[in-house]
Amino acid sequence: MNRLDLPMNASACVRRLAGRLLDITGLPQRAALLGALLLAGCSTFHPWQNLPAPGGEVGQRTSQAVERPIVAVVTLSGGGARAAAFGLGILRELKATEFTLHGKPTTLLDEVALISGVSGGSVLAAHYAAFGDESLTRFESEFLLKDFEGGLIQLALSPLRLHRLSSPWYGRSNVLAERLEALYRGRTFGDLLARPRGPDLLVTATDLTTGATFEFTPEQFALICADLASVPLSFAVAASSAVPLVLTPMTLRNYAGQCRVPRESDVSTVIDNNYRARLFRASAESYLNAEERPYIHLVDGGLADNLGIRAILDRLIAHGSFSASFRAAAPGSVRKIVLIAVNSERDLGERIDHSDRVPTTRQVVDTLLFGAGARITQTTLEMMRDDMQRWRREVAERRGMPGSPFAADAELHVVSVSLHDVEDPAVRHSVLTIPTAFTIDPKEVRQLVEAGRQALRRSPEFQRLRRRLAGKMVKRGAPACAALPCIKGGSSTSVDTSHPRSK
């Protein structure tokens, strides 16, 4: 017998399946699986594969810009079910933030034009983009309070998946995508684009080859001449959540060269006088040669940017100026730009610098993920603060000027919220030590949801924003076109039933 307790003459697909099953179950008792493995024939099953852009046309958004005096963006970080629960609390508090717009009652959540998610945060972001306000009640019972992880393992061990796992084109993350397909009820990005109202969705994964972020946006898919509309939400979220080694990469086909890339996606427009803009351009150019890179392998988005903010900031930098990102807005129409960045990273499980002993493998892995990873997150946050200070000055200088998209009273609000902002020390310590997993204890779910609401409420910048929203009635509107793509959005409220959020 070899290391996997398999006969030396076992086929390659049996060995492949054995390795994948052991990764899923972690069981030392391999004999129980041996019979099924030996009976399994090699599978040639191919999971869903992305399609080329229809008619060779890509990158153009079919939805028209809407009048939007408030441009709000919410970004939800990675962190498994912990991030999803904390983020749900944030969304509920945004829904509870009421004010008057165009003489009608609305909420800050109704004015969100874009919701972005990474890994665990993308599970919630995609659900809200697909189902709107229904997610505020449904998501808890459909994901957070279910044994999603146990169900995932059970699905992977079903006879059909056992056979599929012997295929070299099918991995553990494909099982995750199938599990998520039920959560999203088969929705695709095309379904989101066809909605008359609701926020745009941005899901971020990591390109395994380059280490750069890969965004599920029309602009990113234009570079590989692929059709984003046909991509299932489950595929994008599985790619964003594919923690290396625990899960397997998700794969996209690169069709670059088979379409006409619109000007908005042309990497030559990126400026050259900033190192971040140069890196942004280099990342985009890496997809333009399909012969060199015919396939793109994607893993957890948290490896490149656990906050899901970095690429947004870099794109703004690449545009050359903040106001250039609002080129479709009527002069003097934009009054409030709001970014709410949610950080759900946890603390280290154990502080190795409290001992002189050589750290164990487990301690090293934990420290690399949540120690060095936290350093990268802090770098991104500091970068965001510097960028926002510069853009605040630009808004202050250009607001009210002829041709400027910014109204005379335009403001930029940046609200950064994390688990460290929980006020009660005992609760803060508790939520910061909740593990990163698809399933957590129901008590922890409730604790995190309430922590999200409280953390947002006590944010000084959020309190300032609420006072500004309550202090005046906004009368003018603007087509919203942020640096991400032109945002379509749709405002509605639980109070004004004549404008319900599309479900």
C-alpha positions as CSV (number, residue, x, y, z in Angstrom):
1,M,0.0,0.0,0.0
2,N,1.1,3.6,-0.7
3,R,0.6,6.7,1.5
4,L,-3.2,6.8,0.6
5,D,-3.6,3.1,1.4
6,L,-4.4,2.4,-2.2
7,P,-3.0,-0.5,-4.3
8,M,0.1,0.4,-6.2
9,N,-1.6,-0.3,-9.5
10,A,-4.6,2.0,-8.7
11,S,-5.4,4.2,-11.7
12,A,-4.6,7.9,-11.9
13,C,-8.2,8.9,-11.6
14,V,-8.7,6.8,-8.5
15,R,-5.6,8.5,-6.9
16,R,-6.9,11.9,-7.9
17,L,-10.4,11.2,-6.5
18,A,-8.8,9.8,-3.3
19,G,-6.8,12.9,-2.8
20,R,-9.7,15.2,-3.3
21,L,-12.0,13.3,-1.0
22,L,-9.4,13.3,1.8
23,D,-9.1,17.1,1.4
24,I,-12.9,17.3,1.8
25,T,-13.4,15.0,4.7
26,G,-10.0,15.1,6.5
27,L,-10.8,11.5,7.7
28,P,-7.8,9.3,8.7
29,Q,-10.0,6.2,8.0
30,R,-9.5,5.8,4.3
31,A,-10.6,2.2,4.0
32,A,-14.2,3.1,4.1
33,L,-13.8,5.1,0.8
34,L,-11.6,2.5,-0.9
35,G,-14.5,0.4,-2.3
36,A,-16.2,3.4,-3.9
37,L,-12.9,4.7,-5.3
38,L,-12.0,1.4,-6.9
39,L,-15.4,1.0,-8.5
40,A,-15.4,4.6,-9.9
41,G,-14.4,4.9,-13.5
42,C,-12.5,7.9,-14.7
43,S,-15.0,10.8,-15.4
44,T,-14.7,13.1,-18.3
45,F,-17.3,15.5,-16.9
46,H,-16.9,19.2,-17.7
47,P,-18.6,21.7,-15.5
48,W,-20.1,25.0,-16.8
49,Q,-17.7,26.9,-19.1
50,N,-18.0,30.7,-19.8
51,L,-19.1,31.6,-23.3
52,P,-17.5,34.1,-25.8
53,A,-19.2,37.5,-26.2
54,P,-22.2,37.2,-28.5
55,G,-21.7,38.8,-31.8
56,G,-18.2,40.0,-30.8
57,E,-19.6,42.9,-28.8
58,V,-18.6,43.4,-25.2
59,G,-18.3,45.9,-22.4
60,Q,-21.4,48.0,-23.2
61,R,-24.0,48.3,-20.4
62,T,-27.5,48.1,-21.8
63,S,-29.1,49.8,-18.8
64,Q,-29.5,53.6,-18.9
65,A,-28.0,55.8,-16.2
66,V,-30.6,57.0,-13.8
67,E,-30.9,60.3,-11.9
68,R,-29.0,59.8,-8.7
69,P,-28.0,62.8,-6.5
70,I,-26.6,60.3,-4.0
71,V,-24.0,57.7,-5.2
72,A,-23.5,55.1,-2.5
73,V,-21.2,52.1,-2.6
74,V,-21.0,49.3,0.0
75,T,-18.0,46.9,0.0
76,L,-18.1,43.7,2.1
77,S,-14.9,42.0,3.0
78,G,-14.0,38.4,3.2
79,G,-14.3,36.3,6.3
80,G,-16.7,33.4,5.7
81,A,-20.1,33.3,7.5
82,R,-18.6,35.8,10.0
83,A,-18.3,38.4,7.3
84,A,-21.7,37.6,5.9
85,A,-23.4,38.0,9.3
86,F,-21.6,41.2,10.2
87,G,-22.4,42.6,6.7
88,L,-26.1,41.7,7.1
89,G,-26.1,43.8,10.2
90,I,-24.6,46.7,8.2
91,L,-27.3,46.4,5.5
92,R,-30.1,46.3,8.1
93,E,-28.8,49.5,9.7
94,L,-28.6,51.2,6.3
95,K,-32.2,50.2,5.7
96,A,-33.1,51.8,9.0
97,T,-31.4,55.0,8.0
98,E,-34.4,57.0,6.7
99,F,-34.4,60.5,5.1
100,T,-36.2,62.5,2.4
101,L,-35.2,62.5,-1.3
102,H,-37.1,64.4,-4.0
103,G,-39.8,65.0,-1.4
104,K,-40.3,61.3,-0.8
105,P,-39.1,59.0,2.1
106,T,-36.3,56.7,1.3
107,T,-33.4,54.9,3.1
108,L,-29.7,54.8,2.6
109,L,-29.8,51.2,1.6
110,D,-32.3,52.0,-1.2
111,E,-29.8,54.5,-2.6
112,V,-26.9,52.0,-2.8
113,A,-25.8,51.9,-6.5
114,L,-23.1,49.2,-6.1
115,I,-22.5,46.4,-3.7
116,S,-19.1,44.7,-3.7
117,G,-18.1,41.5,-2.0
118,V,-15.1,39.3,-1.5
119,S,-15.2,35.7,-0.4
120,G,-17.7,35.4,2.5
121,G,-18.8,39.0,1.8
122,S,-19.6,38.1,-1.8
123,V,-22.1,35.4,-0.6
124,L,-24.2,38.2,0.9
125,A,-23.5,40.8,-1.8
126,A,-24.7,38.5,-4.5
127,H,-27.8,37.5,-2.6
128,Y,-28.7,41.2,-2.0
129,A,-28.1,42.1,-5.6
130,A,-30.3,39.2,-6.7
131,F,-33.2,39.6,-4.2
132,G,-33.0,43.1,-2.9
133,D,-34.7,43.8,0.5
134,E,-35.9,40.2,0.7
135,S,-32.3,39.3,1.7
136,L,-32.7,41.3,4.9
137,T,-35.0,38.5,6.2
138,R,-34.3,35.5,3.9
139,F,-30.5,35.4,4.0
140,E,-30.3,34.6,7.7
141,S,-32.5,31.5,7.4
142,E,-31.3,30.4,3.9
143,F,-27.5,30.6,4.6
144,L,-26.4,31.8,8.0
145,L,-28.6,29.5,10.2
146,K,-28.2,26.5,7.9
147,D,-25.4,24.0,8.2
148,F,-24.1,25.1,4.8
149,E,-20.7,23.5,5.4
150,G,-22.1,20.1,6.4
151,G,-24.4,20.2,3.4
152,L,-21.5,20.9,1.2
153,I,-19.6,17.9,2.4
154,Q,-22.6,15.7,2.1
155,L,-23.1,16.9,-1.5
156,A,-19.4,16.2,-2.3
157,L,-19.8,12.6,-1.0
158,S,-22.9,11.9,-3.1
159,P,-22.3,9.1,-5.7
160,L,-22.7,11.6,-8.6
161,R,-20.1,14.0,-7.2
162,L,-17.8,11.2,-6.2
163,H,-17.7,10.2,-9.9
164,R,-17.4,13.8,-11.1
165,L,-14.5,14.5,-8.8
166,S,-12.4,11.9,-10.7
167,S,-12.6,14.3,-13.7
168,P,-9.5,16.6,-14.1
169,W,-11.9,19.4,-15.0
170,Y,-14.0,19.2,-11.9
171,G,-12.9,20.2,-8.4
172,R,-14.1,20.9,-4.9
173,S,-15.0,24.5,-5.8
174,N,-17.4,23.2,-8.5
175,V,-19.3,21.4,-5.7
176,L,-19.4,24.6,-3.8
177,A,-20.8,26.4,-6.9
178,E,-23.5,23.7,-7.2
179,R,-24.4,24.2,-3.5
180,L,-24.6,28.0,-4.1
181,E,-26.7,27.6,-7.2
182,A,-29.7,26.7,-4.9
183,L,-29.0,29.7,-2.7
184,Y,-29.2,32.1,-5.7
185,R,-32.0,30.2,-7.4
186,G,-30.1,29.9,-10.6
187,R,-29.6,33.7,-11.1
188,T,-26.9,35.0,-13.5
189,F,-25.3,38.4,-14.0
190,G,-27.7,38.8,-16.9
191,D,-30.6,38.5,-14.6
192,L,-29.2,41.4,-12.5
193,L,-28.6,43.6,-15.5
194,A,-32.2,43.0,-16.7
195,R,-33.6,44.3,-13.4
196,P,-35.2,47.7,-13.7
197,R,-33.9,48.7,-10.2
198,G,-31.3,47.4,-7.7
199,P,-27.6,47.8,-7.2
200,D,-24.9,46.7,-9.5
201,L,-22.8,43.7,-8.2
202,L,-19.0,43.5,-8.1
203,V,-17.5,40.1,-7.0
204,T,-13.7,40.0,-6.7
205,A,-11.5,36.9,-7.0
206,T,-7.7,36.5,-7.4
207,D,-5.9,35.6,-10.6
208,L,-3.8,32.6,-9.4
209,T,-1.1,33.3,-12.0
210,T,-0.6,37.0,-11.5
211,G,-1.8,37.5,-8.0
212,A,-3.9,40.5,-9.2
213,T,-7.6,41.0,-8.5
214,F,-10.1,39.7,-11.0
215,E,-13.4,41.4,-11.0
216,F,-16.7,40.0,-12.4
217,T,-17.6,43.2,-14.3
218,P,-18.3,44.0,-18.0
219,E,-15.0,45.8,-18.2
220,Q,-13.0,42.8,-16.9
221,F,-14.9,40.4,-19.2
222,A,-14.4,42.7,-22.2
223,L,-10.6,42.0,-21.8
224,I,-11.2,38.3,-22.3
225,C,-14.0,38.8,-24.9
226,A,-16.4,36.8,-22.7
227,D,-20.1,37.1,-21.9
228,L,-20.6,38.2,-18.3
229,A,-24.4,38.0,-18.6
230,S,-24.4,34.2,-18.8
231,V,-22.1,33.8,-15.8
232,P,-24.0,32.2,-12.8
233,L,-23.7,34.2,-9.5
234,S,-22.8,30.9,-8.0
235,F,-19.7,30.6,-10.2
236,A,-18.5,34.1,-9.3
237,V,-19.0,33.6,-5.5
238,A,-17.4,30.1,-5.6
239,A,-14.3,31.6,-7.3
240,S,-14.2,34.5,-4.8
241,S,-14.4,32.0,-1.9
242,A,-12.0,29.3,-3.3
243,V,-9.4,29.3,-0.5
244,P,-6.3,27.6,-1.9
245,L,-5.7,23.9,-0.9
246,V,-9.0,23.8,1.0
247,L,-10.9,24.4,-2.3
248,T,-9.8,24.3,-5.9
249,P,-9.4,27.1,-8.4
250,M,-12.3,28.0,-10.7
251,T,-11.5,28.3,-14.4
252,L,-12.5,30.7,-17.1
253,R,-11.8,30.5,-20.8
254,N,-10.0,33.5,-22.4
255,Y,-11.4,34.5,-25.8
256,A,-9.2,37.7,-26.1
257,G,-8.9,38.7,-29.8
258,Q,-12.3,37.5,-30.8
259,C,-14.2,40.8,-30.1
260,R,-14.0,44.5,-30.4
261,V,-13.0,46.0,-27.0
262,P,-14.9,49.3,-26.4
263,R,-13.0,52.5,-25.6
264,E,-14.1,52.3,-21.9
265,S,-12.1,49.0,-21.6
266,D,-9.1,50.1,-23.6
267,V,-6.1,49.8,-21.3
268,S,-4.3,52.5,-23.3
269,T,-6.4,55.1,-21.6
270,V,-4.7,54.4,-18.3
271,I,-2.3,57.1,-17.2
272,D,1.4,56.5,-16.9
273,N,2.5,58.9,-14.1
274,N,1.4,56.7,-11.2
275,Y,2.7,53.3,-10.2
276,R,-0.7,52.0,-9.2
277,A,-2.1,53.0,-12.6
278,R,0.8,51.2,-14.3
279,L,0.1,48.0,-12.3
280,F,-3.6,48.4,-13.1
281,R,-2.7,48.6,-16.8
282,A,-0.2,45.7,-16.7
283,S,-2.8,43.5,-15.1
284,A,-5.4,44.4,-17.8
285,E,-2.8,43.8,-20.6
286,S,-2.0,40.3,-19.2
287,Y,-5.4,39.1,-20.5
288,L,-5.0,40.3,-24.1
289,N,-3.0,37.4,-25.5
290,A,-5.3,34.3,-25.4
291,E,-2.6,32.2,-27.0
292,E,-0.3,32.8,-24.1
293,R,-3.1,32.6,-21.5
294,P,-6.0,30.6,-22.9
295,Y,-7.4,29.9,-19.4
296,I,-7.7,32.0,-16.3
297,H,-7.6,30.2,-12.9
298,L,-9.3,32.0,-10.0
299,V,-9.0,31.6,-6.3
300,D,-10.1,33.4,-3.1
301,G,-10.3,37.2,-3.6
302,G,-9.0,37.8,-0.2
303,L,-5.5,36.8,-1.3
304,A,-5.3,40.0,-3.5
305,D,-7.6,42.3,-1.6
306,N,-9.7,41.1,1.3
307,L,-11.6,44.4,1.4
308,G,-12.6,44.5,-2.3
309,I,-11.6,48.2,-2.5
310,R,-8.1,48.2,-4.0
311,A,-9.2,47.8,-7.7
312,I,-11.9,50.4,-7.2
313,L,-9.4,52.9,-6.0
314,D,-6.9,52.0,-8.7
315,R,-9.5,52.4,-11.4
316,L,-10.3,55.9,-10.0
317,I,-6.5,56.7,-10.1
318,A,-6.4,55.4,-13.7
319,H,-9.1,57.8,-14.7
320,G,-6.8,60.7,-13.9
321,S,-9.3,62.6,-11.7
322,F,-12.2,61.9,-9.5
323,S,-14.6,64.1,-11.5
324,A,-13.7,62.1,-14.7
325,S,-15.5,59.1,-13.1
326,F,-18.8,61.1,-13.2
327,R,-18.5,62.0,-16.9
328,A,-22.1,61.0,-17.6
329,A,-23.5,63.1,-14.8
330,A,-25.3,66.4,-15.6
331,P,-23.4,69.5,-14.3
332,G,-24.1,70.3,-10.7
333,S,-26.1,67.1,-10.1
334,V,-24.0,65.0,-7.8
335,R,-24.5,66.0,-4.1
336,K,-23.4,63.0,-2.0
337,I,-20.8,60.3,-2.7
338,V,-20.8,57.7,0.0
339,L,-18.4,54.7,0.4
340,I,-19.1,52.3,3.2
341,A,-16.2,49.8,3.6
342,V,-16.9,46.8,5.9
343,N,-13.9,44.9,7.3
344,S,-14.7,41.6,8.9
345,E,-11.2,40.3,9.4
346,R,-10.7,38.4,12.7
347,D,-7.8,38.6,15.1
348,L,-5.0,36.0,15.4
349,G,-6.1,32.8,17.1
350,E,-2.8,32.8,19.1
351,R,-0.1,35.4,19.6
352,I,3.2,33.6,18.8
353,D,5.2,36.5,20.1
354,H,4.1,35.6,23.7
355,S,6.4,32.6,23.6
356,D,10.1,31.8,22.8
357,R,9.2,28.4,21.4
358,V,9.5,27.6,17.7
359,P,6.0,28.2,16.2
360,T,4.2,25.2,15.0
361,T,2.9,24.7,11.4
362,R,-0.6,25.6,12.5
363,Q,0.6,28.7,14.3
364,V,2.6,29.8,11.3
365,V,-0.3,29.3,8.9
366,D,-2.7,31.2,11.2
367,T,-0.3,34.1,11.6
368,L,0.4,34.3,7.9
369,L,-3.3,34.4,7.1
370,F,-4.5,36.8,9.8
371,G,-1.3,38.6,10.7
372,A,0.4,39.3,7.4
373,G,-3.0,39.4,5.8
374,A,-4.1,42.1,8.3
375,R,-1.0,44.1,7.3
376,I,-2.1,44.1,3.6
377,T,-5.6,45.2,4.7
378,Q,-4.1,48.0,6.7
379,T,-2.0,49.1,3.8
380,T,-5.2,49.3,1.6
381,L,-7.1,51.2,4.3
382,E,-4.3,53.8,4.6
383,M,-4.1,54.0,0.8
384,M,-7.9,54.6,0.8
385,R,-7.6,57.4,3.4
386,D,-4.9,59.2,1.3
387,D,-6.9,58.8,-1.9
388,M,-10.1,60.1,-0.2
389,Q,-8.4,63.1,1.2
390,R,-7.1,64.1,-2.2
391,W,-10.5,63.5,-3.8
392,R,-12.3,65.5,-1.1
393,R,-10.0,68.4,-2.0
394,E,-10.9,67.9,-5.6
395,V,-14.6,67.9,-4.9
396,A,-14.3,71.0,-2.7
397,E,-12.3,72.8,-5.5
398,R,-14.6,71.9,-8.4
399,R,-18.1,71.8,-6.8
400,G,-20.4,74.4,-8.2
401,M,-18.0,75.3,-11.0
402,P,-19.4,75.5,-14.6
403,G,-19.3,72.0,-16.2
404,S,-18.5,70.3,-12.9
405,P,-20.7,67.2,-12.0
406,F,-20.6,68.3,-8.4
407,A,-23.3,70.5,-6.9
408,A,-22.2,73.5,-4.9
409,D,-22.8,71.5,-1.7
410,A,-21.4,68.2,-2.9
411,E,-19.7,66.0,-0.2
412,L,-17.6,62.8,-0.1
413,H,-18.3,60.6,2.8
414,V,-16.1,57.5,3.6
415,V,-17.3,55.2,6.4
416,S,-14.9,52.5,7.4
417,V,-16.4,49.9,9.8
418,S,-14.7,46.8,11.3
419,L,-15.2,44.3,14.1
420,H,-12.8,46.4,16.2
421,D,-15.5,49.1,16.3
422,V,-17.8,47.0,18.5
423,E,-18.1,49.0,21.7
424,D,-18.5,46.3,24.4
425,P,-15.0,44.8,25.1
426,A,-16.3,41.3,25.8
427,V,-18.5,41.2,22.6
428,R,-15.6,42.7,20.6
429,H,-13.2,39.9,21.7
430,S,-15.9,37.3,21.0
431,V,-16.6,38.4,17.5
432,L,-12.9,38.9,16.6
433,T,-12.2,35.2,17.5
434,I,-15.1,33.6,15.5
435,P,-13.5,31.3,13.0
436,T,-13.6,31.7,9.2
437,A,-16.0,29.0,8.0
438,F,-19.1,28.6,5.9
439,T,-21.1,27.7,9.1
440,I,-20.9,29.2,12.5
441,D,-23.0,28.9,15.7
442,P,-26.4,30.5,15.5
443,K,-25.6,32.5,18.7
444,E,-22.5,33.9,16.9
445,V,-24.7,34.8,13.9
446,R,-27.1,36.9,16.0
447,Q,-24.1,38.4,17.9
448,L,-22.5,39.5,14.6
449,V,-25.6,40.9,13.0
450,E,-26.3,43.1,16.1
451,A,-22.5,44.0,16.2
452,G,-22.7,45.2,12.6
453,R,-25.7,47.5,13.3
454,Q,-24.1,48.9,16.5
455,A,-20.6,49.4,14.9
456,L,-22.1,51.4,12.0
457,R,-24.3,53.5,14.3
458,R,-21.3,54.6,16.4
459,S,-19.1,55.5,13.5
460,P,-18.4,59.3,13.7
461,E,-18.4,59.6,9.9
462,F,-21.7,57.7,9.6
463,Q,-23.2,59.9,12.3
464,R,-22.1,63.0,10.3
465,L,-23.6,61.6,7.2
466,R,-26.9,61.0,8.9
467,R,-27.0,64.5,10.2
468,R,-26.3,65.8,6.7
469,L,-29.0,63.6,5.1
470,A,-31.5,64.7,7.7
471,G,-30.6,68.4,7.5
472,K,-31.8,69.1,3.9
473,M,-34.0,67.8,1.2
474,V,-32.1,66.9,-2.0
475,K,-34.0,68.1,-5.0
476,R,-31.8,67.5,-8.0
477,G,-30.7,64.2,-9.6
478,A,-27.8,62.9,-11.6
479,P,-26.9,60.0,-13.9
480,A,-24.5,58.0,-11.7
481,C,-21.3,57.0,-13.4
482,A,-18.7,56.0,-11.0
483,A,-15.2,54.7,-11.7
484,L,-16.4,51.2,-11.6
485,P,-18.8,51.1,-14.4
486,C,-21.7,53.4,-15.2
487,I,-24.0,52.5,-12.3
488,K,-27.7,51.8,-13.1
489,G,-29.1,51.4,-9.6
490,G,-32.7,52.0,-8.5
491,S,-34.2,53.8,-5.5
492,S,-37.1,52.6,-3.5
493,T,-38.2,52.5,0.1
494,S,-40.2,50.5,2.5
495,V,-42.2,53.6,3.1
496,D,-43.1,54.7,-0.4
497,T,-44.8,51.6,-1.9
498,S,-45.2,53.3,-5.2
499,H,-41.5,52.7,-5.9
500,P,-40.8,49.2,-4.5
501,R,-37.4,47.6,-4.8
502,S,-37.4,45.0,-7.5
503,K,-37.3,41.5,-6.0
